[in-house]
Amino acid sequence: MCANYTPSKLRDLEAHFGVHVSEWNFPPEAFPGYMAPLIRQARHDPGHIECAPACFGMVPYWGDIKLARQTYNARTETVASKPSFRHAWNHKQFCIIPASNIFEPCYETGKPVRWRISHAKERPIGIGGIWEWKADGPDGLPLLSFSMLTINADRHPLMQRFHKPGEEKRIVVILEPQQYHDWLEGSLEDDAEVFAPYPADQLVAVADPLPPRSKIKTSANAA
């Protein structure tokens, strides 16, 4: 599970992911219901990719914005059948969520302590996800939204340390740069390498307690 992460910096979106962003107005950290950047195939320019602001948490056409608090992660085992996700998955609406790091709670002290997980080579993380579009979002404006895909991590050397004791351990799907194009194109949905837990030796984790949260209003954006 991942309910909190740091979106990639503007310079990383351009240098690592190859997308140009003319405006930047996202919160420094993303929580369910917050707006954050996602990368997908350009809707009106086939063969190219675009970066667009979207709500962290899937909001299908029939859902309310409050649903984002429950749909920020999608299990790969059930994504094709769950009502909130199946339309996006079956229509190959794949995206990449650009992140500097993700956060997970560790209970090894007996209390939840937030840990920051990032790439060992200090490069951005491209998280595999799905996107959806709702014509009548908040304030009657269209809303683009997304969910991160997750896989089981019960035996992952690093990720098994997180979340409450006894709970199933999960890890987001982390893509390699050479997989970005094919993922967005929709040709990797059955690729076993994509849905294998990311190597633990390619990730680093350090304690990073959660700072006080500021109240940031979710806004809408057309697809």
CYANA upper distance limits for C-alpha pairs under 8 A (distance plus 0.5 A):
  1 MET  CA     73 ASN  CA      6.94
  1 MET  CA    104 GLU  CA      8.26
  1 MET  CA    150 THR  CA      7.28
  1 MET  CA    169 LYS  CA      8.17
  1 MET  CA    170 ARG  CA      5.91
  1 MET  CA    171 ILE  CA      6.71
  1 MET  CA    172 VAL  CA      7.42
  2 CYS  CA     72 TYR  CA      8.25
  2 CYS  CA     73 ASN  CA      7.34
  2 CYS  CA    102 ILE  CA      7.43
  2 CYS  CA    103 PHE  CA      7.25
  2 CYS  CA    104 GLU  CA      7.03
  2 CYS  CA    148 MET  CA      8.41
  2 CYS  CA    171 ILE  CA      8.20
  2 CYS  CA    172 VAL  CA      7.60
  3 ALA  CA     31 PHE  CA      6.33
  3 ALA  CA     32 PRO  CA      6.84
  3 ALA  CA     72 TYR  CA      7.34
  3 ALA  CA     73 ASN  CA      8.29
  3 ALA  CA    103 PHE  CA      8.05
  3 ALA  CA    104 GLU  CA      8.36
  4 ASN  CA     29 GLU  CA      7.47
  4 ASN  CA     30 ALA  CA      6.06
  4 ASN  CA     31 PHE  CA      5.37
  4 ASN  CA     32 PRO  CA      7.97
  4 ASN  CA    102 ILE  CA      6.77
  4 ASN  CA    103 PHE  CA      6.06
  4 ASN  CA    104 GLU  CA      8.09
  5 TYR  CA     29 GLU  CA      6.24
  5 TYR  CA     30 ALA  CA      5.90
  5 TYR  CA     31 PHE  CA      7.59
  5 TYR  CA     99 ALA  CA      7.39
  5 TYR  CA    100 SER  CA      8.22
  5 TYR  CA    101 ASN  CA      6.37
  5 TYR  CA    102 ILE  CA      4.63
  5 TYR  CA    103 PHE  CA      6.07
  6 THR  CA     28 PRO  CA      6.86
  6 THR  CA     29 GLU  CA      5.08
  6 THR  CA     30 ALA  CA      6.57
  6 THR  CA     99 ALA  CA      6.11
  6 THR  CA    100 SER  CA      5.96
  6 THR  CA    101 ASN  CA      5.96
  6 THR  CA    102 ILE  CA      6.76
  7 PRO  CA     28 PRO  CA      7.58
  7 PRO  CA     29 GLU  CA      7.04
  7 PRO  CA     30 ALA  CA      7.40
  7 PRO  CA     36 ALA  CA      7.20
  7 PRO  CA     37 PRO  CA      7.54
  7 PRO  CA     97 ILE  CA      8.37
  7 PRO  CA     98 PRO  CA      6.41
  7 PRO  CA     99 ALA  CA      4.77
  7 PRO  CA    100 SER  CA      6.23
  7 PRO  CA    101 ASN  CA      7.98
  8 SER  CA     12 ASP  CA      6.59
  8 SER  CA     13 LEU  CA      6.94
  8 SER  CA     98 PRO  CA      5.81
  8 SER  CA     99 ALA  CA      4.91
  8 SER  CA    100 SER  CA      5.26
  8 SER  CA    124 PRO  CA      7.03
  9 LYS  CA     13 LEU  CA      6.94
  9 LYS  CA    100 SER  CA      7.81
 10 LEU  CA     14 GLU  CA      7.17
 10 LEU  CA     21 VAL  CA      7.75
 10 LEU  CA     24 TRP  CA      7.85
 11 ARG  CA     15 ALA  CA      6.51
 12 ASP  CA     16 HIS  CA      5.68
 12 ASP  CA     17 PHE  CA      7.34
 12 ASP  CA    124 PRO  CA      7.42
 13 LEU  CA     17 PHE  CA      5.54
 13 LEU  CA     18 GLY  CA      6.77
 13 LEU  CA     19 VAL  CA      6.25
 13 LEU  CA     20 HIS  CA      7.63
 13 LEU  CA     21 VAL  CA      8.22
 13 LEU  CA     98 PRO  CA      7.83
 14 GLU  CA     18 GLY  CA      5.10
 14 GLU  CA     19 VAL  CA      5.36
 14 GLU  CA     20 HIS  CA      6.03
 14 GLU  CA     21 VAL  CA      8.08
 15 ALA  CA     19 VAL  CA      8.43
 16 HIS  CA    124 PRO  CA      7.76
 17 PHE  CA     98 PRO  CA      8.48
 19 VAL  CA     39 ILE  CA      8.47
 19 VAL  CA     49 ILE  CA      7.49
 19 VAL  CA     50 GLU  CA      6.59
 19 VAL  CA     51 CYS  CA      6.68
 20 HIS  CA     50 GLU  CA      8.07
 20 HIS  CA     51 CYS  CA      7.68
 21 VAL  CA     51 CYS  CA      7.18
 26 PHE  CA     35 MET  CA      6.87
 26 PHE  CA     36 ALA  CA      6.38
 26 PHE  CA     37 PRO  CA      8.30
 27 PRO  CA     34 TYR  CA      8.13
 27 PRO  CA     35 MET  CA      7.96
 27 PRO  CA     36 ALA  CA      8.01
 27 PRO  CA    216 ILE  CA      8.13
 30 ALA  CA     34 TYR  CA      6.20
 30 ALA  CA     35 MET  CA      7.66
 30 ALA  CA     36 ALA  CA      7.08
 30 ALA  CA     56 PHE  CA      7.77
 31 PHE  CA     56 PHE  CA      7.32
 32 PRO  CA     55 CYS  CA      8.09
 32 PRO  CA     56 PHE  CA      5.57
 32 PRO  CA     57 GLY  CA      6.00
 32 PRO  CA     68 ALA  CA      6.34
 32 PRO  CA     69 ARG  CA      5.65
 32 PRO  CA     70 GLN  CA      8.46
 32 PRO  CA     72 TYR  CA      6.60
 33 GLY  CA     55 CYS  CA      6.17
 33 GLY  CA     56 PHE  CA      5.87
 33 GLY  CA     57 GLY  CA      6.56
 33 GLY  CA     65 ILE  CA      7.88
 33 GLY  CA     66 LYS  CA      8.01
 33 GLY  CA     68 ALA  CA      5.97
 33 GLY  CA     69 ARG  CA      6.85
 33 GLY  CA    218 THR  CA      6.56
 34 TYR  CA     55 CYS  CA      6.07
 34 TYR  CA     56 PHE  CA      6.13
 34 TYR  CA    216 ILE  CA      7.89
 34 TYR  CA    217 LYS  CA      7.92
 34 TYR  CA    218 THR  CA      5.81
 34 TYR  CA    219 SER  CA      8.39
 35 MET  CA     53 PRO  CA      6.65
 35 MET  CA     54 ALA  CA      5.70
 35 MET  CA     55 CYS  CA      4.99
 35 MET  CA     56 PHE  CA      6.60
 35 MET  CA    218 THR  CA      6.70
 35 MET  CA    219 SER  CA      7.30
 36 ALA  CA     53 PRO  CA      5.90
 36 ALA  CA     54 ALA  CA      5.96
 36 ALA  CA     55 CYS  CA      6.79
 36 ALA  CA     56 PHE  CA      7.03
 37 PRO  CA     51 CYS  CA      6.79
 37 PRO  CA     52 ALA  CA      6.00
 37 PRO  CA     53 PRO  CA      5.06
 37 PRO  CA     54 ALA  CA      6.52
 37 PRO  CA     97 ILE  CA      7.40
 37 PRO  CA     98 PRO  CA      7.55
 38 LEU  CA     51 CYS  CA      6.04
 38 LEU  CA     52 ALA  CA      6.03
 38 LEU  CA     53 PRO  CA      6.83
 38 LEU  CA     54 ALA  CA      7.03
 38 LEU  CA     95 CYS  CA      7.07
 38 LEU  CA     96 ILE  CA      6.39
 38 LEU  CA     97 ILE  CA      5.40
 38 LEU  CA     98 PRO  CA      7.02
 38 LEU  CA    146 PHE  CA      8.40
 39 ILE  CA     49 ILE  CA      7.28
 39 ILE  CA     50 GLU  CA      6.13
 39 ILE  CA     51 CYS  CA      5.01
 39 ILE  CA     52 ALA  CA      7.00
 39 ILE  CA     95 CYS  CA      5.97
 39 ILE  CA     96 ILE  CA      5.52
 39 ILE  CA     97 ILE  CA      6.86
 39 ILE  CA     98 PRO  CA      7.90
 40 ARG  CA     49 ILE  CA      6.04
 40 ARG  CA     50 GLU  CA      6.18
 40 ARG  CA     51 CYS  CA      7.18
 40 ARG  CA     94 PHE  CA      7.19
 40 ARG  CA     95 CYS  CA      5.17
 40 ARG  CA     96 ILE  CA      7.02
 40 ARG  CA    184 LEU  CA      6.61
 41 GLN  CA     45 ASP  CA      8.49
 41 GLN  CA     46 PRO  CA      7.49
 41 GLN  CA     47 GLY  CA      7.57
 41 GLN  CA     48 HIS  CA      6.41
 41 GLN  CA     49 ILE  CA      4.78
 41 GLN  CA     50 GLU  CA      6.58
 41 GLN  CA     95 CYS  CA      8.21
 41 GLN  CA    184 LEU  CA      6.68
 41 GLN  CA    185 GLU  CA      7.78
 42 ALA  CA     46 PRO  CA      6.54
 42 ALA  CA     47 GLY  CA      7.89
 42 ALA  CA     48 HIS  CA      6.03
 42 ALA  CA     49 ILE  CA      5.30
 42 ALA  CA     50 GLU  CA      5.66
 52 ALA  CA    223 ALA  CA      8.32
 53 PRO  CA    144 LEU  CA      7.84
 53 PRO  CA    221 ASN  CA      7.29
 54 ALA  CA    143 LEU  CA      7.60
 54 ALA  CA    144 LEU  CA      5.30
 54 ALA  CA    145 SER  CA      5.27
 54 ALA  CA    146 PHE  CA      7.27
 54 ALA  CA    220 ALA  CA      8.09
 54 ALA  CA    221 ASN  CA      7.46
 55 CYS  CA     68 ALA  CA      8.16
 55 CYS  CA    143 LEU  CA      7.92
 55 CYS  CA    144 LEU  CA      6.74
 55 CYS  CA    145 SER  CA      4.81
 55 CYS  CA    146 PHE  CA      6.79
 55 CYS  CA    218 THR  CA      8.06
 55 CYS  CA    220 ALA  CA      8.17
 56 PHE  CA     68 ALA  CA      7.26
 56 PHE  CA     72 TYR  CA      6.39
 56 PHE  CA    145 SER  CA      6.55
 56 PHE  CA    146 PHE  CA      6.09
 56 PHE  CA    147 SER  CA      6.99
 57 GLY  CA     67 LEU  CA      7.83
 57 GLY  CA     68 ALA  CA      4.38
 57 GLY  CA     69 ARG  CA      6.84
 57 GLY  CA     70 GLN  CA      7.59
 57 GLY  CA     71 THR  CA      5.39
 57 GLY  CA     72 TYR  CA      4.23
 57 GLY  CA     73 ASN  CA      7.77
 57 GLY  CA    145 SER  CA      6.59
 57 GLY  CA    146 PHE  CA      5.88
 57 GLY  CA    147 SER  CA      5.75
 58 MET  CA     67 LEU  CA      7.77
 58 MET  CA     68 ALA  CA      5.94
 58 MET  CA     71 THR  CA      5.70
 58 MET  CA     72 TYR  CA      6.56
 58 MET  CA     84 SER  CA      7.54
 58 MET  CA     85 PHE  CA      7.97
 58 MET  CA    131 TRP  CA      7.53
 58 MET  CA    132 GLU  CA      7.07
 58 MET  CA    145 SER  CA      5.61
 58 MET  CA    146 PHE  CA      5.24
 58 MET  CA    147 SER  CA      5.82
 59 VAL  CA     63 GLY  CA      6.01
 59 VAL  CA     64 ASP  CA      7.12
 59 VAL  CA     65 ILE  CA      6.67
 59 VAL  CA     67 LEU  CA      6.76
 59 VAL  CA     68 ALA  CA      6.50
 59 VAL  CA     71 THR  CA      8.15
 59 VAL  CA     84 SER  CA      7.81
 59 VAL  CA    132 GLU  CA      7.26
 59 VAL  CA    133 TRP  CA      8.03
 59 VAL  CA    134 LYS  CA      7.50
 59 VAL  CA    145 SER  CA      6.49
 59 VAL  CA    146 PHE  CA      8.15
 60 PRO  CA     84 SER  CA      6.54
 60 PRO  CA     85 PHE  CA      8.23
 60 PRO  CA    132 GLU  CA      6.58
 60 PRO  CA    133 TRP  CA      7.21
 60 PRO  CA    134 LYS  CA      6.60
 61 TYR  CA    133 TRP  CA      7.32
 61 TYR  CA    134 LYS  CA      5.11
 61 TYR  CA    135 ALA  CA      7.48
 61 TYR  CA    136 ASP  CA      8.35
 63 GLY  CA     67 LEU  CA      6.99
 64 ASP  CA    137 GLY  CA      8.32
 65 ILE  CA    137 GLY  CA      7.66
 65 ILE  CA    138 PRO  CA      7.61
 67 LEU  CA     71 THR  CA      6.90
 68 ALA  CA     72 TYR  CA      6.55
 71 THR  CA     84 SER  CA      7.90
 71 THR  CA    147 SER  CA      6.90
 72 TYR  CA    146 PHE  CA      7.55
 72 TYR  CA    147 SER  CA      5.11
 72 TYR  CA    148 MET  CA      6.69
 73 ASN  CA    147 SER  CA      5.61
 73 ASN  CA    148 MET  CA      5.23
 73 ASN  CA    149 LEU  CA      6.28
 73 ASN  CA    150 THR  CA      7.06
 74 ALA  CA     78 THR  CA      8.16
 74 ALA  CA     79 VAL  CA      6.38
 74 ALA  CA     85 PHE  CA      7.77
 74 ALA  CA    147 SER  CA      6.62
 74 ALA  CA    148 MET  CA      6.49
 74 ALA  CA    149 LEU  CA      5.32
 74 ALA  CA    150 THR  CA      6.53
 75 ARG  CA     79 VAL  CA      6.14
 75 ARG  CA    149 LEU  CA      6.38
 75 ARG  CA    150 THR  CA      5.58
 75 ARG  CA    151 ILE  CA      6.76
 76 THR  CA     80 ALA  CA      8.30
 76 THR  CA    149 LEU  CA      6.57
 76 THR  CA    150 THR  CA      6.47
 76 THR  CA    151 ILE  CA      6.54
 77 GLU  CA    151 ILE  CA      8.17
 78 THR  CA     82 LYS  CA      6.56
 79 VAL  CA     85 PHE  CA      6.13
 79 VAL  CA     86 ARG  CA      6.39
 79 VAL  CA     89 TRP  CA      7.34
 80 ALA  CA     85 PHE  CA      7.24
 80 ALA  CA     86 ARG  CA      5.04
 80 ALA  CA     87 HIS  CA      8.38
 80 ALA  CA     89 TRP  CA      6.42
 80 ALA  CA     90 ASN  CA      7.03
 81 SER  CA     85 PHE  CA      7.81
 81 SER  CA     86 ARG  CA      5.78
 82 LYS  CA     86 ARG  CA      6.09
 83 PRO  CA     87 HIS  CA      8.10
 85 PHE  CA     89 TRP  CA      6.75
 85 PHE  CA    130 ILE  CA      8.43
 86 ARG  CA     90 ASN  CA      6.26
 87 HIS  CA     91 HIS  CA      6.52
 88 ALA  CA     92 LYS  CA      6.66
 88 ALA  CA     93 GLN  CA      5.54
 88 ALA  CA     94 PHE  CA      8.07
 88 ALA  CA    130 ILE  CA      6.66
 88 ALA  CA    131 TRP  CA      6.65
 88 ALA  CA    132 GLU  CA      6.40
 89 TRP  CA     93 GLN  CA      6.53
 89 TRP  CA     94 PHE  CA      7.76
 89 TRP  CA    130 ILE  CA      7.08
 92 LYS  CA    130 ILE  CA      8.38
 92 LYS  CA    185 GLU  CA      8.49
 92 LYS  CA    186 GLY  CA      6.13
 93 GLN  CA    130 ILE  CA      6.06
 93 GLN  CA    131 TRP  CA      6.12
 93 GLN  CA    132 GLU  CA      7.71
 93 GLN  CA    184 LEU  CA      8.34
 93 GLN  CA    186 GLY  CA      8.31
 94 PHE  CA    128 GLY  CA      7.95
 94 PHE  CA    129 GLY  CA      6.32
 94 PHE  CA    130 ILE  CA      4.93
 94 PHE  CA    131 TRP  CA      6.72
 94 PHE  CA    183 TRP  CA      7.37
 94 PHE  CA    184 LEU  CA      5.83
 94 PHE  CA    185 GLU  CA      8.17
 94 PHE  CA    186 GLY  CA      7.20
 95 CYS  CA    128 GLY  CA      6.72
 95 CYS  CA    129 GLY  CA      5.53
 95 CYS  CA    130 ILE  CA      5.79
 95 CYS  CA    131 TRP  CA      6.81
 95 CYS  CA    146 PHE  CA      8.49
 95 CYS  CA    183 TRP  CA      8.17
 95 CYS  CA    184 LEU  CA      6.33
 96 ILE  CA    126 GLY  CA      6.27
 96 ILE  CA    127 ILE  CA      5.88
 96 ILE  CA    128 GLY  CA      5.48
 96 ILE  CA    129 GLY  CA      6.20
 96 ILE  CA    130 ILE  CA      8.42
 96 ILE  CA    180 TYR  CA      8.07
 96 ILE  CA    184 LEU  CA      7.98
 97 ILE  CA    126 GLY  CA      6.24
 97 ILE  CA    127 ILE  CA      5.40
 97 ILE  CA    128 GLY  CA      6.96
 97 ILE  CA    129 GLY  CA      7.11
 97 ILE  CA    148 MET  CA      7.99
 98 PRO  CA    124 PRO  CA      7.33
 98 PRO  CA    125 ILE  CA      6.47
 98 PRO  CA    126 GLY  CA      5.45
 98 PRO  CA    127 ILE  CA      6.91
 99 ALA  CA    124 PRO  CA      6.28
 99 ALA  CA    125 ILE  CA      5.58
 99 ALA  CA    126 GLY  CA      6.89
 99 ALA  CA    127 ILE  CA      7.85
100 SER  CA    118 SER  CA      7.17
100 SER  CA    123 ARG  CA      7.88
100 SER  CA    124 PRO  CA      5.44
100 SER  CA    125 ILE  CA      6.52
101 ASN  CA    116 ARG  CA      7.04
101 ASN  CA    117 ILE  CA      6.00
101 ASN  CA    118 SER  CA      5.02
101 ASN  CA    119 HIS  CA      7.92
101 ASN  CA    124 PRO  CA      7.95
101 ASN  CA    125 ILE  CA      7.32
102 ILE  CA    116 ARG  CA      6.42
102 ILE  CA    117 ILE  CA      5.82
102 ILE  CA    118 SER  CA      7.15
103 PHE  CA    114 ARG  CA      6.90
103 PHE  CA    115 TRP  CA      6.00
103 PHE  CA    116 ARG  CA      5.16
103 PHE  CA    117 ILE  CA      6.46
104 GLU  CA    114 ARG  CA      6.16
104 GLU  CA    115 TRP  CA      5.93
104 GLU  CA    116 ARG  CA      7.27
104 GLU  CA    117 ILE  CA      8.10
104 GLU  CA    162 PHE  CA      6.73
104 GLU  CA    163 HIS  CA      7.53
105 PRO  CA    112 PRO  CA      5.95
105 PRO  CA    113 VAL  CA      5.80
105 PRO  CA    114 ARG  CA      4.99
105 PRO  CA    115 TRP  CA      6.51
105 PRO  CA    162 PHE  CA      6.05
105 PRO  CA    163 HIS  CA      5.88
105 PRO  CA    164 LYS  CA      8.48
106 CYS  CA    111 LYS  CA      8.19
106 CYS  CA    112 PRO  CA      5.89
106 CYS  CA    113 VAL  CA      5.68
106 CYS  CA    114 ARG  CA      6.73
106 CYS  CA    115 TRP  CA      7.17
106 CYS  CA    161 ARG  CA      6.84
106 CYS  CA    162 PHE  CA      5.04
106 CYS  CA    163 HIS  CA      6.25
106 CYS  CA    164 LYS  CA      8.00
107 TYR  CA    111 LYS  CA      5.62
107 TYR  CA    112 PRO  CA      5.23
107 TYR  CA    113 VAL  CA      6.92
107 TYR  CA    161 ARG  CA      8.36
107 TYR  CA    162 PHE  CA      7.33
107 TYR  CA    163 HIS  CA      7.15
107 TYR  CA    164 LYS  CA      6.73
107 TYR  CA    165 PRO  CA      7.88
108 GLU  CA    112 PRO  CA      8.40
108 GLU  CA    161 ARG  CA      8.16
109 THR  CA    113 VAL  CA      8.37
113 VAL  CA    207 ALA  CA      7.50
113 VAL  CA    208 ASP  CA      8.13
113 VAL  CA    209 PRO  CA      6.55
113 VAL  CA    210 LEU  CA      8.49
114 ARG  CA    207 ALA  CA      6.57
114 ARG  CA    208 ASP  CA      6.02
114 ARG  CA    209 PRO  CA      5.40
114 ARG  CA    210 LEU  CA      6.55
115 TRP  CA    205 ALA  CA      6.83
115 TRP  CA    206 VAL  CA      5.88
115 TRP  CA    207 ALA  CA      4.68
115 TRP  CA    208 ASP  CA      5.43
115 TRP  CA    209 PRO  CA      7.34
116 ARG  CA    205 ALA  CA      5.96
116 ARG  CA    206 VAL  CA      5.94
116 ARG  CA    207 ALA  CA      6.66
116 ARG  CA    208 ASP  CA      6.19
117 ILE  CA    203 LEU  CA      7.18
117 ILE  CA    204 VAL  CA      6.12
117 ILE  CA    205 ALA  CA      4.88
117 ILE  CA    206 VAL  CA      7.29
118 SER  CA    122 GLU  CA      7.46
118 SER  CA    124 PRO  CA      8.47
118 SER  CA    125 ILE  CA      7.96
118 SER  CA    203 LEU  CA      6.18
118 SER  CA    204 VAL  CA      6.02
118 SER  CA    205 ALA  CA      7.06
119 HIS  CA    123 ARG  CA      6.39
119 HIS  CA    124 PRO  CA      7.47
119 HIS  CA    125 ILE  CA      7.22
119 HIS  CA    202 GLN  CA      6.46
119 HIS  CA    203 LEU  CA      5.12
119 HIS  CA    204 VAL  CA      6.66
120 ALA  CA    201 ASP  CA      7.88
120 ALA  CA    202 GLN  CA      5.48
120 ALA  CA    203 LEU  CA      5.21
120 ALA  CA    204 VAL  CA      5.88
121 LYS  CA    202 GLN  CA      7.86
125 ILE  CA    174 ILE  CA      7.27
125 ILE  CA    175 LEU  CA      8.06
126 GLY  CA    174 ILE  CA      6.30
126 GLY  CA    175 LEU  CA      5.97
126 GLY  CA    176 GLU  CA      7.74
126 GLY  CA    177 PRO  CA      8.08
126 GLY  CA    180 TYR  CA      8.44
127 ILE  CA    148 MET  CA      7.33
127 ILE  CA    149 LEU  CA      8.28
127 ILE  CA    172 VAL  CA      7.19
127 ILE  CA    173 VAL  CA      6.13
127 ILE  CA    174 ILE  CA      5.15
127 ILE  CA    175 LEU  CA      6.49
128 GLY  CA    148 MET  CA      6.72
128 GLY  CA    149 LEU  CA      6.48
128 GLY  CA    172 VAL  CA      8.04
128 GLY  CA    173 VAL  CA      5.81
128 GLY  CA    174 ILE  CA      6.58
128 GLY  CA    175 LEU  CA      6.84
128 GLY  CA    183 TRP  CA      8.32
129 GLY  CA    146 PHE  CA      7.25
129 GLY  CA    147 SER  CA      6.03
129 GLY  CA    148 MET  CA      4.89
129 GLY  CA    149 LEU  CA      5.67
129 GLY  CA    173 VAL  CA      8.36
130 ILE  CA    146 PHE  CA      6.04
130 ILE  CA    147 SER  CA      6.09
130 ILE  CA    148 MET  CA      7.29
130 ILE  CA    149 LEU  CA      7.95
131 TRP  CA    144 LEU  CA      7.60
131 TRP  CA    145 SER  CA      6.06
131 TRP  CA    146 PHE  CA      4.67
131 TRP  CA    147 SER  CA      7.07
132 GLU  CA    144 LEU  CA      6.39
132 GLU  CA    145 SER  CA      5.83
132 GLU  CA    146 PHE  CA      6.64
133 TRP  CA    142 PRO  CA      7.75
133 TRP  CA    143 LEU  CA      6.27
133 TRP  CA    144 LEU  CA      5.15
133 TRP  CA    145 SER  CA      6.88
133 TRP  CA    223 ALA  CA      7.04
134 LYS  CA    142 PRO  CA      6.11
134 LYS  CA    143 LEU  CA      5.60
134 LYS  CA    144 LEU  CA      6.99
135 ALA  CA    140 GLY  CA      8.43
135 ALA  CA    141 LEU  CA      7.28
135 ALA  CA    142 PRO  CA      4.81
135 ALA  CA    143 LEU  CA      6.93
135 ALA  CA    222 ALA  CA      8.39
136 ASP  CA    140 GLY  CA      5.31
136 ASP  CA    141 LEU  CA      5.83
136 ASP  CA    142 PRO  CA      5.56
136 ASP  CA    143 LEU  CA      7.50
137 GLY  CA    141 LEU  CA      5.56
137 GLY  CA    142 PRO  CA      5.51
137 GLY  CA    143 LEU  CA      5.52
137 GLY  CA    220 ALA  CA      6.97
138 PRO  CA    142 PRO  CA      8.15
138 PRO  CA    143 LEU  CA      7.95
138 PRO  CA    219 SER  CA      7.52
138 PRO  CA    220 ALA  CA      6.53
139 ASP  CA    220 ALA  CA      8.30
141 LEU  CA    220 ALA  CA      6.59
141 LEU  CA    221 ASN  CA      7.27
141 LEU  CA    222 ALA  CA      7.41
142 PRO  CA    220 ALA  CA      6.77
142 PRO  CA    221 ASN  CA      6.18
142 PRO  CA    222 ALA  CA      5.06
142 PRO  CA    223 ALA  CA      7.41
143 LEU  CA    220 ALA  CA      5.47
143 LEU  CA    221 ASN  CA      5.56
143 LEU  CA    222 ALA  CA      6.08
143 LEU  CA    223 ALA  CA      7.32
144 LEU  CA    220 ALA  CA      7.86
144 LEU  CA    221 ASN  CA      6.79
144 LEU  CA    222 ALA  CA      6.95
144 LEU  CA    223 ALA  CA      6.13
148 MET  CA    172 VAL  CA      7.05
148 MET  CA    173 VAL  CA      8.04
149 LEU  CA    172 VAL  CA      6.17
149 LEU  CA    173 VAL  CA      6.19
150 THR  CA    170 ARG  CA      6.68
150 THR  CA    171 ILE  CA      5.86
150 THR  CA    172 VAL  CA      4.67
150 THR  CA    173 VAL  CA      6.01
151 ILE  CA    170 ARG  CA      6.04
151 ILE  CA    171 ILE  CA      6.05
151 ILE  CA    172 VAL  CA      6.82
151 ILE  CA    173 VAL  CA      7.22
151 ILE  CA    195 PHE  CA      7.35
151 ILE  CA    196 ALA  CA      8.14
151 ILE  CA    197 PRO  CA      7.53
152 ASN  CA    168 GLU  CA      7.92
152 ASN  CA    169 LYS  CA      6.57
152 ASN  CA    170 ARG  CA      5.14
152 ASN  CA    171 ILE  CA      6.94
152 ASN  CA    197 PRO  CA      8.10
153 ALA  CA    159 MET  CA      6.68
153 ALA  CA    160 GLN  CA      6.66
153 ALA  CA    168 GLU  CA      8.21
153 ALA  CA    169 LYS  CA      5.43
153 ALA  CA    170 ARG  CA      5.16
153 ALA  CA    171 ILE  CA      6.28
153 ALA  CA    197 PRO  CA      7.14
154 ASP  CA    159 MET  CA      8.07
154 ASP  CA    160 GLN  CA      5.86
154 ASP  CA    168 GLU  CA      6.84
154 ASP  CA    169 LYS  CA      5.36
154 ASP  CA    170 ARG  CA      7.52
155 ARG  CA    160 GLN  CA      6.71
156 HIS  CA    160 GLN  CA      5.96
156 HIS  CA    197 PRO  CA      7.67
156 HIS  CA    200 ALA  CA      7.54
157 PRO  CA    161 ARG  CA      8.22
157 PRO  CA    200 ALA  CA      6.68
158 LEU  CA    200 ALA  CA      6.26
159 MET  CA    169 LYS  CA      7.26
159 MET  CA    170 ARG  CA      7.57
159 MET  CA    171 ILE  CA      7.14
159 MET  CA    200 ALA  CA      8.48
160 GLN  CA    169 LYS  CA      6.10
160 GLN  CA    170 ARG  CA      8.35
162 PHE  CA    169 LYS  CA      7.48
163 HIS  CA    167 GLU  CA      7.24
163 HIS  CA    169 LYS  CA      7.39
171 ILE  CA    197 PRO  CA      7.37
173 VAL  CA    194 VAL  CA      7.61
173 VAL  CA    195 PHE  CA      6.89
173 VAL  CA    196 ALA  CA      8.34
173 VAL  CA    197 PRO  CA      7.65
173 VAL  CA    198 TYR  CA      7.91
174 ILE  CA    194 VAL  CA      8.13
174 ILE  CA    197 PRO  CA      8.46
174 ILE  CA    198 TYR  CA      6.77
175 LEU  CA    179 GLN  CA      6.65
175 LEU  CA    180 TYR  CA      7.26
175 LEU  CA    194 VAL  CA      7.15
176 GLU  CA    180 TYR  CA      7.36
179 GLN  CA    183 TRP  CA      6.47
180 TYR  CA    184 LEU  CA      6.80
181 HIS  CA    185 GLU  CA      6.67
182 ASP  CA    186 GLY  CA      6.68
182 ASP  CA    187 SER  CA      6.00
182 ASP  CA    188 LEU  CA      6.72
183 TRP  CA    187 SER  CA      6.58
183 TRP  CA    188 LEU  CA      5.85
183 TRP  CA    189 GLU  CA      7.87
188 LEU  CA    194 VAL  CA      7.68
191 ASP  CA    195 PHE  CA      7.41
192 ALA  CA    196 ALA  CA      6.80
198 TYR  CA    202 GLN  CA      8.02
199 PRO  CA    203 LEU  CA      7.72
200 ALA  CA    204 VAL  CA      8.37
